[in-house]
Amino acid sequence: MAQDLERLAAEAYVYGFPLVFNLEQVRRFTEDGLGSLPPSPFNTFSHAAQLAGPEDDFVSINNDTVYSIAQMDLGGGAALLRVPDADGRYYVLQFVDAWTNNFAYVGRRATGTGAGDFLLTPPDWNGEVPAGATRIASPTSVCSIVGRWACDGPDDLPAVAALQQALVLQAPPAGAGLPAPDPSAAADLVFFEKLRRWMRAFPPARAEREYQQRFAPLGLLDPGSPYASPAPELAQALRSGLKAGEEQVEHFTSHGSSPEQNGWKLTYHAFDYNLDHFGPGTVDDPQWIIQDRAEARAVRAAAARAGLWGNHGYEAAYAMTWNDGSGQALDGRRAYTLRFDVPPPVGAFWSVTMYDLPGYFLVANPIDRYSIGDRTPGLRYADDGSLTIHLGPDAPADPSQRANWLPTPAGPFRPILRMYQPQAAVFDGTFAVPPLTPAP
């Protein structure tokens, strides 16, 4: 019985981690902000004034685009979003529900770059959509709008700022927000208390609600908190299950079902776990849907841990690696090369961004370069058109190599290749991500 409860608690951790981790970040944004993004109340955009850097300690944050993020509480009713004419510039507004499902997109790929109106509605809403507006139905009353504006460096920031200020959000007063966990819950069981509270406040699709019934023996369906003084057997099972669940999530991040190529995990389908909600800009096609719900739940947990608020692959394709081409762990005490015979095939742009481990954060370096890609000034290409990126803790002595240098942290690291508006060659195998090779 005890072992069964422990296994069930581990399963509940994997299932609930995306919800809890996500809503912890939602609360963080509204109360504390994040680095260059100032805190902003629900239903209000927070605009970054610069590209992300080491002070932005958010998991796998990008250094390609300037962020505009709004945490939405639709408990008071629908919100009208007006987007400006971006005049061809790449941007995307990604809509993420409480369970981390990407349920809609607005932007160059999804809806074009012209001005437009969108009505974001809460669950079970049956009002009238204003003339000329497109409805976006949120599966949960709390959701996030994660906006990214392409920026070609410091000189381009004023143009991005003008677009940010032209982004209008008209919303009624926020609803109840995020229910607070019961303060009487034991400190080491707060995860389960948050999961209990937030599962009730933000119910998922029907199939997932039916699945949740299996967690009744853990107290997760109780109307009041059972975690202040749980029975000893349950308390021990919850604590052991929590540890086992954490280990499983960490394992999934680097040993999941994504295919590998030259040492890279091709996580092009790492955000295909949304099975139930397909709003504007999403692709409701078997190619982009993980059909097995058990697999989808594991993939969702790994995606939240290693790349919270990442896009579907058809918006931005991600490849990441912890190893060089021979399978050896990447080590910041040595240098590597990454040679592209041909550039990644994209409709927008591409980059390689550097992160530390285990936090997946950007790391300060002497040249303030956190990513390198087709928009990086001064890159040196070979006569045959190839591009070799040099990764290591120290600046190369050769000027050509130094121009193509992406600094690494001193310890373990994990780079991500991002391809915005990827072309078909990314997915059909025509394009292969090259291996990282240890330098002589």
C-alpha positions as CSV (number, residue, x, y, z in Angstrom):
1,M,0.0,0.0,0.0
2,A,2.8,2.4,0.9
3,Q,4.7,1.7,-2.3
4,D,1.5,2.2,-4.3
5,L,0.9,5.6,-2.7
6,E,4.5,6.6,-3.3
7,R,4.3,5.7,-7.0
8,L,1.0,7.6,-7.2
9,A,2.6,10.6,-5.6
10,A,5.4,10.6,-8.1
11,E,2.9,10.3,-10.9
12,A,1.0,13.3,-9.5
13,Y,4.2,15.3,-9.3
14,V,5.0,14.7,-13.0
15,Y,1.4,15.5,-13.9
16,G,1.1,18.6,-11.8
17,F,4.6,20.1,-12.2
18,P,3.8,22.1,-15.3
19,L,0.7,23.7,-13.6
20,V,2.5,24.5,-10.3
21,F,5.8,25.7,-11.9
22,N,3.9,27.8,-14.5
23,L,1.6,29.5,-12.0
24,E,4.6,30.2,-9.7
25,Q,6.1,32.1,-12.6
26,V,2.8,33.9,-13.2
27,R,2.8,35.0,-9.6
28,R,6.4,36.0,-9.9
29,F,5.7,38.2,-12.9
30,T,2.8,40.0,-11.2
31,E,4.6,40.6,-7.9
32,D,8.3,40.8,-8.6
33,G,8.8,41.0,-12.3
34,L,11.8,39.4,-14.0
35,G,15.0,41.2,-14.7
36,S,14.3,43.6,-17.5
37,L,10.6,42.9,-17.3
38,P,9.1,45.0,-14.5
39,P,6.3,43.6,-12.3
40,S,2.8,44.2,-13.8
41,P,-0.6,43.4,-12.4
42,F,-3.0,41.0,-14.1
43,N,-4.4,42.2,-17.4
44,T,-1.5,44.6,-18.1
45,F,1.5,44.2,-20.4
46,S,5.0,44.3,-19.0
47,H,7.4,45.4,-21.7
48,A,11.1,44.7,-21.6
49,A,13.3,47.6,-22.8
50,Q,16.2,45.5,-23.9
51,L,17.2,41.9,-24.9
52,A,17.3,39.4,-22.1
53,G,20.6,39.0,-20.2
54,P,22.0,37.1,-17.1
55,E,19.8,39.2,-14.8
56,D,16.7,37.5,-16.3
57,D,16.8,34.3,-14.4
58,F,14.0,32.5,-16.3
59,V,14.5,29.0,-17.6
60,S,15.8,29.0,-21.2
61,I,14.9,32.7,-21.9
62,N,15.8,33.8,-25.4
63,N,18.2,36.5,-26.4
64,D,16.8,37.1,-29.8
65,T,13.6,39.0,-29.2
66,V,12.3,41.7,-26.8
67,Y,9.6,40.5,-24.6
68,S,6.1,41.8,-23.9
69,I,4.3,39.7,-21.4
70,A,0.8,39.9,-19.9
71,Q,-0.6,37.6,-17.2
72,M,-4.3,37.5,-17.7
73,D,-7.1,36.9,-15.2
74,L,-10.3,36.6,-17.2
75,G,-12.5,36.0,-14.1
76,G,-14.0,39.5,-14.7
77,G,-14.8,38.9,-18.3
78,A,-13.3,39.0,-21.8
79,A,-10.4,41.2,-22.8
80,L,-9.9,43.0,-26.1
81,L,-6.4,42.9,-27.6
82,R,-5.4,45.4,-30.3
83,V,-2.2,44.7,-32.2
84,P,-0.4,47.3,-34.3
85,D,0.8,47.1,-37.9
86,A,4.3,45.6,-37.5
87,D,5.2,46.3,-41.2
88,G,6.6,42.9,-41.9
89,R,8.7,42.5,-38.7
90,Y,8.7,39.1,-37.1
91,Y,6.7,38.9,-33.9
92,V,4.6,36.4,-32.1
93,L,2.0,36.7,-29.3
94,Q,1.8,33.2,-27.8
95,F,-1.2,32.3,-25.6
96,V,-0.5,29.8,-22.8
97,D,-3.1,28.4,-20.4
98,A,-2.5,27.5,-16.8
99,W,-1.5,24.0,-17.7
100,T,1.1,25.4,-20.2
101,N,-0.9,24.4,-23.3
102,N,-0.2,26.8,-26.2
103,F,-3.7,27.4,-27.4
104,A,-3.4,30.3,-29.9
105,Y,-0.9,32.5,-31.7
106,V,-1.0,36.0,-33.2
107,G,1.9,37.2,-35.3
108,R,3.7,37.1,-38.6
109,R,3.3,33.4,-39.2
110,A,-0.1,33.0,-37.7
111,T,-2.1,36.1,-38.6
112,G,0.3,38.4,-40.6
113,T,1.8,41.7,-39.5
114,G,-1.2,44.0,-40.1
115,A,-3.1,45.6,-37.4
116,G,-5.9,43.5,-35.8
117,D,-8.3,43.0,-32.9
118,F,-8.7,39.8,-30.9
119,L,-11.1,39.0,-28.1
120,L,-9.6,36.8,-25.4
121,T,-12.5,35.0,-23.6
122,P,-12.8,33.0,-20.4
123,P,-14.1,29.4,-20.2
124,D,-17.8,29.0,-20.8
125,W,-18.1,32.5,-22.2
126,N,-21.1,33.1,-24.6
127,G,-21.0,36.8,-25.2
128,E,-20.8,38.7,-28.4
129,V,-17.6,39.2,-30.3
130,P,-17.1,42.8,-31.5
131,A,-17.3,43.4,-35.3
132,G,-14.0,42.8,-36.9
133,A,-12.4,41.0,-34.0
134,T,-11.3,37.4,-33.8
135,R,-12.2,35.3,-30.8
136,I,-9.5,33.5,-28.8
137,A,-11.0,31.2,-26.3
138,S,-8.9,30.5,-23.2
139,P,-9.2,27.1,-21.6
140,T,-8.5,28.5,-18.1
141,S,-9.4,31.8,-16.5
142,V,-5.8,32.6,-15.8
143,C,-3.5,32.5,-18.9
144,S,-0.4,34.2,-20.2
145,I,0.3,36.2,-23.4
146,V,4.0,35.8,-24.2
147,G,5.0,38.3,-26.8
148,R,8.3,38.4,-28.7
149,W,9.5,41.1,-31.0
150,A,12.4,40.6,-33.3
151,C,15.2,43.1,-32.6
152,D,18.3,43.7,-34.7
153,G,20.3,45.2,-31.8
154,P,20.4,48.3,-29.7
155,D,19.7,50.7,-32.7
156,D,16.5,48.8,-33.3
157,L,15.2,49.1,-29.8
158,P,13.3,52.4,-30.3
159,A,11.3,50.9,-33.1
160,V,10.4,47.9,-31.0
161,A,9.4,50.2,-28.1
162,A,7.0,52.0,-30.4
163,L,5.3,48.7,-31.3
164,Q,5.1,47.7,-27.7
165,Q,3.4,50.9,-26.7
166,A,1.0,50.5,-29.6
167,L,-0.1,47.1,-28.2
168,V,-3.4,47.8,-26.5
169,L,-5.1,45.6,-23.9
170,Q,-8.6,46.5,-22.8
171,A,-9.7,44.3,-19.9
172,P,-12.2,44.4,-17.0
173,P,-10.8,44.2,-13.5
174,A,-9.1,40.9,-12.7
175,G,-11.0,38.1,-11.0
176,A,-9.8,36.1,-8.1
177,G,-6.3,35.5,-9.5
178,L,-4.3,32.6,-8.0
179,P,-5.8,31.0,-4.9
180,A,-3.3,31.0,-2.1
181,P,-2.3,27.6,-0.7
182,D,-3.5,26.8,2.8
183,P,-0.8,28.2,5.1
184,S,-1.2,25.3,7.5
185,A,0.2,22.8,5.0
186,A,3.6,21.3,6.0
187,A,6.4,23.2,4.3
188,D,7.7,20.1,2.5
189,L,4.2,19.3,1.2
190,V,3.4,22.8,-0.2
191,F,3.8,21.5,-3.8
192,F,0.9,19.1,-3.3
193,E,-1.2,21.8,-1.6
194,K,-0.6,24.2,-4.6
195,L,-1.5,21.4,-6.9
196,R,-4.7,20.7,-5.0
197,R,-5.8,24.3,-5.0
198,W,-4.9,25.1,-8.6
199,M,-6.3,21.9,-10.0
200,R,-9.7,23.0,-8.6
201,A,-9.4,26.6,-9.7
202,F,-8.2,25.8,-13.3
203,P,-9.8,22.6,-14.4
204,P,-8.4,21.1,-17.6
205,A,-10.2,19.4,-20.5
206,R,-12.7,16.6,-19.6
207,A,-10.4,13.7,-20.3
208,E,-7.8,15.2,-18.0
209,R,-10.4,15.8,-15.2
210,E,-11.3,12.1,-15.4
211,Y,-7.6,11.2,-15.1
212,Q,-7.3,13.4,-12.0
213,Q,-9.7,11.1,-10.1
214,R,-6.9,8.6,-9.6
215,F,-5.2,11.0,-7.3
216,A,-8.0,11.0,-4.7
217,P,-6.0,8.8,-2.3
218,L,-3.4,11.5,-2.1
219,G,-5.9,14.1,-0.9
220,L,-5.6,16.1,-4.2
221,L,-9.3,16.1,-4.7
222,D,-10.2,17.1,-1.1
223,P,-12.1,20.4,-0.8
224,G,-9.9,21.4,2.2
225,S,-6.2,20.9,2.7
226,P,-5.2,17.5,4.1
227,Y,-1.5,18.4,4.3
228,A,-1.3,20.1,7.7
229,S,-1.2,16.9,9.6
230,P,-1.5,14.0,7.2
231,A,-1.5,10.4,8.4
232,P,2.1,9.2,8.7
233,E,1.9,6.7,5.9
234,L,0.5,9.3,3.5
235,A,3.0,11.9,4.6
236,Q,5.9,9.5,3.9
237,A,4.5,8.5,0.6
238,L,4.1,12.1,-0.5
239,R,7.6,13.0,0.5
240,S,9.2,10.0,-1.2
241,G,7.0,10.4,-4.2
242,L,7.9,14.1,-4.5
243,K,11.6,13.2,-4.7
244,A,11.0,10.4,-7.2
245,G,8.9,12.7,-9.3
246,E,11.5,15.4,-9.3
247,E,14.1,12.8,-10.5
248,Q,11.7,11.6,-13.2
249,V,11.2,15.1,-14.6
250,E,14.9,15.8,-14.6
251,H,15.5,12.5,-16.5
252,F,12.8,13.4,-19.0
253,T,14.4,16.7,-19.9
254,S,17.5,15.0,-21.4
255,H,16.2,11.4,-22.0
256,G,12.8,12.0,-23.5
257,S,11.4,10.6,-26.7
258,S,12.7,13.4,-29.0
259,P,15.0,12.0,-31.8
260,E,18.7,12.7,-31.6
261,Q,20.9,14.0,-34.4
262,N,24.7,14.5,-34.0
263,G,24.3,14.7,-30.3
264,W,21.4,17.2,-30.4
265,K,17.9,16.5,-29.1
266,L,15.5,17.6,-31.8
267,T,12.8,18.9,-29.6
268,Y,10.7,20.1,-32.6
269,H,7.7,18.3,-31.0
270,A,8.3,19.1,-27.4
271,F,5.3,21.4,-27.2
272,D,2.8,19.1,-29.0
273,Y,1.1,18.0,-25.7
274,N,-1.9,20.3,-26.2
275,L,-4.6,17.7,-27.3
276,D,-7.8,19.7,-26.7
277,H,-7.6,23.4,-27.4
278,F,-6.8,24.7,-30.9
279,G,-7.4,28.4,-31.3
280,P,-6.2,30.9,-34.0
281,G,-2.7,30.2,-35.3
282,T,-2.4,26.7,-34.0
283,V,-2.1,23.6,-36.3
284,D,-4.7,21.0,-35.6
285,D,-2.9,18.2,-37.4
286,P,-1.7,14.8,-36.2
287,Q,1.8,15.8,-37.1
288,W,1.7,18.3,-34.3
289,I,-0.3,16.4,-31.7
290,I,1.1,13.7,-29.3
291,Q,-1.8,11.2,-29.5
292,D,-1.0,9.3,-26.4
293,R,-2.0,11.2,-23.3
294,A,0.4,9.5,-20.9
295,E,3.3,10.4,-23.2
296,A,2.0,13.9,-23.6
297,R,2.0,14.4,-19.8
298,A,5.6,13.4,-19.6
299,V,6.6,15.6,-22.5
300,R,4.7,18.5,-21.0
301,A,6.6,18.2,-17.7
302,A,10.0,18.1,-19.4
303,A,9.1,21.1,-21.6
304,A,8.0,23.1,-18.5
305,R,11.3,22.3,-16.7
306,A,13.7,23.0,-19.6
307,G,11.8,25.5,-21.7
308,L,8.7,27.0,-20.1
309,W,6.6,29.0,-22.6
310,G,8.3,27.5,-25.6
311,N,6.5,27.6,-29.0
312,H,5.2,24.8,-31.1
313,G,7.9,23.7,-33.6
314,Y,6.0,25.2,-36.5
315,E,6.5,28.7,-34.9
316,A,10.0,28.2,-33.7
317,A,11.9,24.9,-33.9
318,Y,14.3,24.1,-31.0
319,A,17.3,21.7,-30.9
320,M,19.3,21.4,-27.7
321,T,22.2,19.4,-26.5
322,W,24.1,18.4,-23.4
323,N,26.7,16.4,-25.3
324,D,29.2,16.8,-28.1
325,G,29.0,14.7,-31.3
326,S,30.7,11.7,-29.7
327,G,28.3,11.7,-26.8
328,Q,30.6,13.3,-24.2
329,A,29.1,15.8,-21.8
330,L,29.8,19.4,-22.7
331,D,32.3,20.9,-20.4
332,G,33.1,24.6,-20.2
333,R,36.7,23.9,-19.4
334,R,37.4,23.2,-23.1
335,A,36.6,24.7,-26.4
336,Y,34.3,23.4,-29.2
337,T,33.4,24.2,-32.8
338,L,30.0,24.1,-34.5
339,R,30.3,24.2,-38.3
340,F,27.2,24.9,-40.5
341,D,27.9,23.9,-44.1
342,V,24.6,25.6,-44.9
343,P,22.6,27.9,-42.6
344,P,19.5,26.6,-40.9
345,P,16.6,27.0,-43.3
346,V,14.2,29.6,-41.8
347,G,11.6,32.1,-42.9
348,A,12.6,34.6,-40.2
349,F,16.0,34.0,-38.4
350,W,18.1,31.6,-36.3
351,S,20.4,31.6,-33.4
352,V,22.4,29.5,-30.9
353,T,22.0,30.6,-27.3
354,M,24.2,29.5,-24.3
355,Y,22.8,28.4,-21.0
356,D,24.3,27.0,-17.8
357,L,23.3,23.9,-15.9
358,P,21.3,22.9,-14.0
359,G,19.5,26.3,-14.0
360,Y,19.2,26.8,-17.8
361,F,20.0,30.5,-17.3
362,L,22.1,32.9,-19.4
363,V,25.5,33.5,-17.9
364,A,27.5,36.7,-17.8
365,N,30.6,36.9,-20.0
366,P,33.2,39.5,-20.9
367,I,31.7,40.5,-24.3
368,D,28.0,40.4,-23.3
369,R,27.2,37.9,-26.0
370,Y,24.6,35.3,-25.1
371,S,23.6,34.1,-28.5
372,I,25.0,34.1,-32.0
373,G,23.2,33.7,-35.3
374,D,22.4,35.1,-38.7
375,R,21.8,38.6,-37.4
376,T,25.0,38.8,-35.3
377,P,27.1,41.7,-36.7
378,G,30.6,40.9,-38.0
379,L,30.3,37.2,-38.4
380,R,33.1,35.7,-40.6
381,Y,32.0,33.2,-43.2
382,A,34.4,30.9,-45.1
383,D,34.9,31.2,-48.8
384,D,32.6,28.2,-49.4
385,G,29.8,30.0,-47.5
386,S,30.1,27.8,-44.4
387,L,30.0,29.3,-40.9
388,T,32.0,28.0,-37.9
389,I,31.0,29.0,-34.4
390,H,33.6,28.8,-31.7
391,L,32.3,27.9,-28.2
392,G,34.5,28.1,-25.2
393,P,35.3,30.0,-22.0
394,D,38.2,32.0,-23.4
395,A,38.3,34.3,-26.5
396,P,40.1,32.7,-29.4
397,A,43.4,34.4,-30.4
398,D,42.6,34.4,-34.1
399,P,40.5,37.5,-35.0
400,S,38.3,35.5,-37.4
401,Q,37.5,32.9,-34.8
402,R,37.0,35.6,-32.1
403,A,34.4,37.2,-34.4
404,N,32.4,34.0,-34.3
405,W,32.9,33.3,-30.5
406,L,30.0,32.3,-28.3
407,P,31.3,32.3,-24.7
408,T,30.5,29.3,-22.4
409,P,30.3,29.1,-18.6
410,A,33.2,27.5,-16.9
411,G,31.2,24.4,-16.0
412,P,28.6,22.2,-17.7
413,F,26.5,24.0,-20.3
414,R,23.6,23.4,-22.8
415,P,23.1,25.4,-26.0
416,I,19.8,25.8,-27.8
417,L,19.5,26.2,-31.6
418,R,16.4,28.2,-32.3
419,M,14.9,28.4,-35.8
420,Y,12.1,31.0,-36.2
421,Q,9.5,30.2,-38.9
422,P,11.4,27.0,-39.8
423,Q,11.1,25.7,-43.3
424,A,10.1,22.2,-44.3
425,A,13.7,21.1,-44.6
426,V,14.0,21.3,-40.8
427,F,11.4,18.6,-40.4
428,D,11.9,16.3,-43.4
429,G,15.5,15.6,-42.6
430,T,17.0,17.6,-45.5
431,F,18.7,19.8,-43.0
432,A,20.9,18.2,-40.3
433,V,22.1,20.1,-37.2
434,P,25.9,19.6,-37.2
435,P,27.7,18.2,-34.1
436,L,29.7,20.2,-31.6
437,T,33.3,19.0,-32.0
438,P,36.0,19.5,-29.3
439,A,38.6,21.8,-30.5
440,P,42.2,20.5,-30.8
